[in-house]
């Protein structure tokens, strides 16, 4: 069945299954917009994408934003390999024309494509897509455009290569030509390692593993804000934060406790609207210098897709900081309207 037809089917299923919610993320019936490029008086409604985007990764291209997620059945007969969304403002989202990042699924292993990270390297002039394929290991693909289609380069690493018992929730941080892989090891904690990444070849290890968080963390995301690095992960059902002056740590919470020993500073927590928090999908800064976090959550009223798989919707909230650069309050994941100022 052609992808364009499948998109129409999704829209039909969504309208019937979710009543009047905005499944396609196109803003209809949920966005109040007066036509400005900087919609100061415009409202967006959480969730900003309410079909599914499990293990989401949101990155900025030279133009719009792109969001990628895990391969899973959205409905009977509808399953995309790395479903890919696009947005000009983080508020309203739509599927790209081909709906997914790959034209052909990577064939070097069995299982679904999960834990996708999309990054852009200005120094290499390429977009990279890092992913996990079943339990076979980690793969990488590249493209000259953010929407792809991505050319798969194959498997570049697995638990044996890394010398660990498992590789969970891999995430790749990129800044210019510097790449770091972060991942969880069951019962042990969150580790990182520097990667050597170049065009047209598989990444290789460029150093030794370093540990940055304890065994109860998952869903890692790392960014640099000012002179400090932020580690954002999920712990005890909420998204938490730690900071460090060095990408390799140590990452400390607001009380100065190392994340290898502590639980992190709370950033996002559930409310009665949601059963669970998934993970941080990205943090982006608007033209006013405000940070906005995108994350996934399981809506309490509709926790599952028509197939029975857990439904992780995409959420957007502003982060407020105190004078020391720590969250000024805990974000409560809730359905409703908010007021960003994105270009």
MARBA-325646 format. One record per atom (N, C-alpha, C): x negated, y, z. Coordinates in steps of 0.001 Angstrom, whole numbers, plus 500000, padded with zeros to 6 digits. Atoms other than C-alpha are relative to their C-alpha. Layout:
XYZ
...
//
This chain:
499152498809500000
500000500000500000
499122501233500000
500806498806500112
498629503410499085
500032500799501291
500113499236498769
497400505660501874
501046501101500082
499021498919499965
499717508499500865
501358499490500425
498726500594499603
502690506201501245
499987499668501481
500093500336498586
501413505045504625
500168501222500883
499837498776499225
501210508627505854
501464500366500117
498573499710499966
504856509129504901
500726499035500926
499390500986499108
505763505922506717
499758500383501451
500318499581498637
503955507151509823
500914501127500425
499138498876499665
505909510375509695
501415499533500296
498652500511499785
509174508447509402
500132499249501294
499982500745498738
508338506104512241
499931500950501173
500201499065498897
507182508980514383
501267500759500331
498781499248499756
510383510966513938
501031499137500705
499027500878499377
512490507969514847
499604499571501390
500458500559498735
510323506785517702
499820501056501069
500301498973499028
509401510066519325
500974501166499952
498952498992500051
512556512037518629
499491501257499332
500297498717500630
511739515716518033
498561500458500193
501373499559499803
508045515754518892
499284500157498670
500727499654501204
505479517007516378
498930498951499735
500910501119500175
503870513722515297
498857500327499058
501045499738500966
501949515046512289
499039501090500457
500891498956499533
500391517852514300
499973501211499088
500013498898500958
501434520382511652
500638501264500561
499491498796499363
502978522815514106
501489500201499877
498574499803500198
506594522420512998
500746499748501308
499154500087498809
509019523039515875
499225500104501314
500742499913498742
506189523400518376
499084501207500072
500920498868499998
503987526338517315
500749501289499677
499432498683500261
505164529947517556
498871500849499457
501130499352500637
502916531754515081
500476501180499171
499556498780500666
503246535325513809
499137500394498811
500755499739501210
500698535104510980
498611500550500185
501323499443499763
497561536491512628
498932498915499922
501117500943499981
494169534828512093
499527499723501418
500288500192498581
493670535291515837
501340500111500733
498610499962499510
497092534325517194
500106500281501496
500012499661498578
496998536198520495
501337499742500679
498678500200499415
500731535827520984
500600498649499619
499506501298500453
500982532273519654
499872498948501091
500021501088499023
501776529247521751
499738498683499297
500114501370500486
500667525673521234
500558499093501084
499374500920499052
502266522682522856
499119498773500189
500677501256499699
500409519860524589
501008498864500053
501241500307500705
499851517252523344
499937500642498610
500152499365501301
498402518837520206
500022498980498864
499807501107500958
498398515453518431
500602498864500797
499320500932499105
500928513008519793
500360498666499366
499844501400500417
500662509867517716
498957499159500721
501067500701499279
497313508347518737
498659500453499455
501388499773500394
493615509211518684
499107499501501136
500761500643498931
491978506762521066
498501500256499837
501453499748499989
488333507489522030
499641501121499029
500145498926500983
488572510760520135
498648500700500074
501193499178500119
485564512761518934
500344501193499120
499662498780500729
486142516385517872
498722500788499749
501198499217500300
483390518286516058
500329501097499002
499804498841500864
483078521575514197
499125499871498772
500769499986501239
482041521654510550
499661501444499659
500250498631500437
480990524713508553
501303500757499794
498693499383500120
484710525362508193
500894499590501150
499076500408498941
487472523620510154
499393498987500968
500341501065499072
487339521163513040
500466498664499434
499593501346500379
487522517415512503
500077499132501246
499824500927498898
488754514726514865
500052498580499492
500040501407500403
488028511007514595
500356499120501187
499583500900498938
489338508068516557
499744498547499687
500195501445500078
489308504320517081
500965499354499012
499151500802500878
490639501819514558
500949499155500847
499011500800499299
493876500371515910
501317500104499247
498718499923500704
497375499596514589
500908501063500593
499062498971499553
499602502674514823
501440499495499938
498701500648500167
502591500642513644
499749498775499132
500181501205500803
503134497350511826
499583500370498577
500484499747501341
501066497462508638
499269501311499812
500678498710500104
499491500844509408
498801500014500945
501228500034499215
495880500718510552
498885500640499191
501065499296500685
493163503185509562
498652499677500630
501365500128499516
489418502619509815
499492501420500252
500364498653499565
488389505739511753
501005501036499486
499039498961500375
491567507843511434
499385501372500229
500685498709499959
490455511417510746
500994501139499812
499125498836500012
492300514659511486
499177501244499724
500659498717500170
491503518263510662
500868501116500558
499290498864499425
492431521591512230
499158501265499823
500701498723500104
491551525257511713
499866500690501342
499932499238498752
492246526245515315
500109499155501270
499886500948498887
492358523131517578
501439499842500503
498617500064499516
496094523746518090
500872499089499147
499169500817500884
497666522127515022
499107499133499114
500827501016500637
496274518968513456
500775499255498919
499393500834501037
496931516902510318
498968498993499508
500896500987500592
495464513803508707
499349500580498751
500646499612501241
492879514442505987
500644499229498851
499294500553501159
493919513507502444
499902498490499899
500135501456500073
492496509964502547
500280499339501342
499569500453498671
493511509649506258
498892499396500849
501045500646499227
490259507960507267
498617500346499456
501363499594500349
486503508476507190
499328499051499021
500597501000500882
485597505237505365
500956499657498865
499207500577501080
486799504108501967
500065498483500158
500071501442499754
485681500569502852
499462499774501403
500416500288498631
485347499142506335
498606499373500014
501313500644499866
481774498275507420
500152498493500153
499835501451500046
481273494574506791
498906499212500676
501115500724499401
478213493730508862
500361499278501293
499562500701498802
480272492430511775
501508499945500074
498559500126499814
483734491437512948
500488500988501052
499402499151498989
486143493507515004
500315501387499474
499598498656500380
487505497039514948
498884501014500229
500930498885499819
485535500270514624
500504500853501157
499605499249498805
485599502069517990
498890500986500379
501001499111499396
483777504754519985
499254500817498948
500587499232501098
483191507021517008
499493501352500505
500527498657499761
480981510119517292
499668500638498654
500322499262501209
480922512647514462
499108501174500345
500944498912499715
477960515060514393
499471500582498689
500630499359501140
476312517513512020
498581500395500366
501392499607499812
472550517971511710
499637501024498930
500345498934500945
471695521314510126
498616499772499406
501367500207500472
468023520387509885
499924498920498926
499982501081500993
468865517235507909
501034500255498908
498997499669501008
471771518803506019
501003498894499766
499098501145500143
473970515765506689
500956499917501183
499071500393498949
477012514702508660
499773498526500284
500207501391499599
476570511502510623
501199499502500804
498925500652499271
479149509100511987
499398498767500674
500488501130499218
478011506772514778
501212499244500555
498839500780499589
480315503912515803
499574498653500563
500184501367499503
480645500559517533
500915499088499196
499205500945500787
481850497554515501
500206498729500811
499723501142499138
483556494971517705
499002499948501136
501058500157499009
480926493575520066
498673499692499324
501180500352500779
478320493256517314
498856500991500143
501038499002499870
476466496481517932
500457501347499496
499717498630500404
476247500109516846
499591500218498548
500285499688501386
476391501352513270
499959501490499773
500076498591500363
475809504640511501
500325500160498522
499674499667501384
477097506246508325
499720501478499799
500242498585500249
476431509573506619
500830500487498821
499248499368501079
478124512014504274
499525501435499863
500372498607500219
477488515429502746
501130500954500359
498855499197499588
480955516620503743
500583499416501275
499538500499498694
482575516347507194
501135498990499908
498878500923500132
485671514533505944
499611498691499308
500434501195500691
483619511955504057
500498499955498562
500196501301499355
484073509405502677
498545499743500378
501326500269499477
481105508198504717
499398498743499388
500757501140500521
478453505887503318
499405499245501178
500489500774498864
477753503113505780
498566499563499773
501395500424500067
474067502503506495
499766498689500735
500096501284499340
474753499445508654
499705500092501490
500283500125498573
473839498293512126
498615500546500311
501312499474499637
471048500197513863
499567499601501404
500380500318498626
471164498966517454
501052499102500639
499070500820499227
472726496440519836
499454499846501414
500413500117498603
472465495408523479
498635499325500143
501306500648499946
469481493173522743
498882501002499687
500987498978500349
467621496050521089
499738500927501176
500106499077498878
468338498264524084
499552499321501289
500425500734498817
467547495526526591
500970500096501155
498970499879498960
470861495788528471
501047498902499800
499001501055500056
473784493475529209
501216500336499162
498847499581500789
476409495539527363
499803501440499555
500010498616500463
476968498756525454
501452500458499914
498622499535499939
480186500586526336
500065501504499710
499708498580500230
481592503929525138
498788500786499519
501164499244500469
478549505037523123
500398501389499502
499822498627500460
478248508777522424
498650500524499551
501252499464500510
475612510599520374
500032501522500060
500179498553499930
474457514144521149
498964500393498959
500931499539501019
472782516045518332
499831501505500088
500321498585500075
471054519420518263
498828500139499043
501040499945501019
469126520095515078
499528498607499636
500547501318500314
466823517138514570
499890499110501229
500055500785498764
467133515944518199
501305499236500203
498838500859499799
469497513015518755
499791499174501267
500035500841498807
470323511216522009
501232499111500021
498917500953499825
472435508109522497
500278499832501488
499562500255498629
474426507827525751
501007498853499975
499105501157499989
476274504645526732
500104499446501418
499809500644498713
477617502657529657
499577498545499976
500334501414499819
476393499310530949
500877499470501121
499053500537499035
478982497197532759
499333499696501340
500492500267498658
478406497189536516
498698500694500350
501295499372499757
475312499380536230
500096501523499949
499906498553500071
475909502924534985
499876500532498594
500126499317501272
475447505456532210
498527500258499710
501390499833500416
472165505499530303
499922500857498744
500269499272501218
470633507649527601
498658499603499441
501280500261500643
467821507267525114
499905500894498773
500199499155501172
466346509517522444
499911499131498753
500012500702501273
466809508458518828
499171500773498980
500663499419501161
464693509072515767
500947499811498813
499014500049501074
467175509948513010
499461500757498785
500420499368501243
466324510708509395
500978499623498898
499109500295501119
468050510665506019
499736498614499431
500080501228500804
468782507408504222
499301498836500698
500604501117499286
467447505146506956
500675499840501351
499365500278498719
468599503541510186
499247500670501136
500657499406498830
467899505335513489
499198498966500776
500818500861499146
465260503916515807
499837500659501363
500240499459498665
464487504336519493
498766500884499996
501119499065499909
462210507246520329
499752500321501477
500220499817498574
461431506722523999
500609498868500790
499461501014499109
462637504749526990
501339500445500577
498686499714499430
466057504523528630
499865500802501291
499917499268498742
466962506948531416
501444499934500504
498677500141499399
469902506646533825
500501501347500506
499499498686499592
472189509629534447
501260499934500866
498778500077499191
475353508336536194
500223498567500463
499758501294499383
476665505466538291
500945499103499222
499264501033500735
478630502335537317
501479500273499776
498568499756500129
482133503811537682
500331501107498996
499780498985501033
481684506403534909
500242499340498644
499761500473501364
482932505960531342
500286501206499113
499605498951500929
483720507971528220
499087501207500006
500976498922499864
480535510049528187
500079501038498884
500131498884500936
480252513468526526
498952500944500574
501074499122499558
477193515753526697
499934501214499083
500153498758500771
476773519387525610
499068500927500755
500807498983499342
474547522363526324
500807501284500095
499321498725499764
476090525493527859
499011500945500660
501025499118499476
473666528346528311
498682499267500114
501283500674499770
470492526947529839
500167498615500607
499761501280499327
472137523885531389
500765499033499105
499255501048500675
473387520601530014
501162499566500886
498833500520499294
476845519406530982
500207498536499624
499541501369500218
477656515727531380
501457499932500430
498575500127499706
481401515086531199
500387498540499803
499601501394500086
482770511633531936
501295499751500749
498786500396499289
485792509790533277
499613499167501218
500302500703498748
485679508620536901
501251500000500862
498836500146499115
488508507290539095
501244500659499413
498782499529500639
491177508266536571
500054501479499688
500033498581500344
490068511859536019
498683500331499312
501213499550500669
487512513765533956
499202500856500968
500866499311499041
484554515017535973
498765500542499290
501104499258500589
481473517147535395
498767499953500890
501270499815499321
477799517267536310
499100500831499107
500876499140500798
475036519653535186
498537499709500303
501429500229499859
471296519475534640
499244501016499150
500856499144500799
468468521663533403
499276499244498911
500675500860500970
467186518721531355
501000498997499467
499030500928500566
469151516539528957
499871498605500602
500212501320499416
467634513472530641
500329499961501489
499592499968498611
468897514574534060
498885500441500934
498782500531499376
469262514422536925
501187500949499859
498764499235500064
472893515548536604
500617500047501390
499518499798498644
474301517015539807
501414500562499990
498678499399499853
477820517835540976
499874501312500757
500014498674499388
478805521113542646
499351499998501384
500609500095498673
477528519869546025
498526499634499933
501396500368500166
474139518898544582
499742498508500010
500149501458499988
474801515141544596
499755499478498585
500329500623501280
473234513150541766
501159499105499559
498895500827500495
475842511472539543
499705498507500056
500297501418499799
473995508194539981
500475499536501370
499553500324498652
475187508366543593
501400500557500303
498735499338499706
478280510607543475
501071499755498964
498825500197500860
481595510966541665
500243501154499039
499850498887500911
481178514292539844
500986501050500496
499090498912499670
483002517625540088
501250499889499144
498765500198500784
486687517243539049
500227501121498982
499719499043501068
487604518922535756
501422499862499474
498634500248500482
490863517283534528
500598498865500809
499321501050499246
493387515269536520
501393499760499429
498680500353500510
496683513529535762
501087500702500809
498785499561499322
500156514757536638
501053498937499747
498933500976500221
503502512984536592
500306499827498515
499768500112501438
503566513612532813
499177498894499356
500928500938500621
500716511154532207
499632498873500960
500369501165499206
499829507668533399
498498499942500263
501448500136499894
496090507927532777
499303501016499106
500870499180500825
493284510059531405
499074499083499219
500918500780500808
491231508669528541
498573500504500162
501348499465499923
488067510657527926
499946501376499357
500243498710500644
486674514031526890
499676499758498531
500240500118501434
486815514392523093
499081501090499485
500862498909500417
484839517624522961
500325501265500770
499793498683499411
484414521123524375
499506501030498990
500344499010501009
484430524110522028
500264501404500535
499945498622499522
483955527837522566
500655500895498958
499309499125500941
486280530419521004
499260501323499843
500682498740500294
485429533911519763
499945500943501202
500049499211498778
486109535376523195
499042499400501036
500944500636499093
483521533057524750
500627499038500981
499307500931499104
486110530840526429
499793498563499529
500140501427500306
485554527068526595
501358499316500029
498766500786500093
488352524698525559
499639498530499922
500267501438499968
488318521001526377
501120499246499306
499065500938500603
489978518362524227
499769498642500642
500111501286499333
490712515031525869
501239499161499672
498876500885500287
493017512039525567
500672499564501299
499231500421498831
495738510866527929
501156499120499562
498882500907500272
498527508288528155
501268500612500562
498763499343499581
501944509928528254
500905499019500738
499221500896499143
504132508454531002
501304499565499347
498696500320500576
507393508601529040
499894499070498794
500207500869501166
505965506857525936
498552499518500037
501393500409499829
502803504992526978
499454499110498891
500450500966500998
502682502578524020
500461500379498601
499628499889501405
502741502633520227
501039498934499678
499031501035500376
505391500609518356
499417498593500009
500653501307500003
502820497772518176
499744499467501402
500290500393498626
502461497689521961
498654500478500493
501298499467499597
498950499176521963
500184501311500776
499926498774499214
498297501963524459
499876501220499093
499952498777500815
499044505395522990
499255501119500726
500793498901499446
496377508021523702
500218501250499149
499742498754500707
497513511511522718
498860500981500246
501076499028499901
495200514501522230
500491501263500699
499640498849499180
495296517370524741
498959501104499853
500869498838500090
493809520880524754
500273500936501177
499851499048498892
493189523139527768
498764500881500117
501112499074499783
491030526146528629
499316499691501323
500785500159498787
488236525752531161
499670501381500549
500414498758499348
487784528601533618
498857499689500953
501195500213499188
484474528999535448
499904501051501100
500289499018498955
483428530658538692
498685500705499678
501189499200500265
480465533021538994
498731499159499918
501155500889500050
478095530058539332
500061499003498849
499899500866501169
479271528336536178
500654498661500248
499268501226499698
481340525622537866
501483500215499712
498558499830500233
485016524930537049
500666500726501158
499330499213498959
487121527485538929
501238499296500533
498839500773499569
489980525005539187
500092498718499205
499816501278500681
491062521522538178
501150500132499005
498970499976501033
492999521291534910
500975498853500255
498979501032499852
496272519410535292
500565499656498630
499471500452501291
497210517371532237
501518500021500048
498547499852499955
500774518406531547
500543500334498615
499314499665501241
503203518607528657
500513501428500101
499482498640499958
504051522180527737
499216500954499128
500571498970500860
502993525444526121
498838500717500666
501189499282499553
499652527249526410
499664501081498971
500272498853500852
498123530375524879
498504500186499742
501415499827500334
494664530090523236
499806501196499075
500313498947500960
492898532656521062
498905499498499057
500951500572500958
491248530740518232
500162500676498662
499978499423501329
490315532114514856
500380498939498973
//
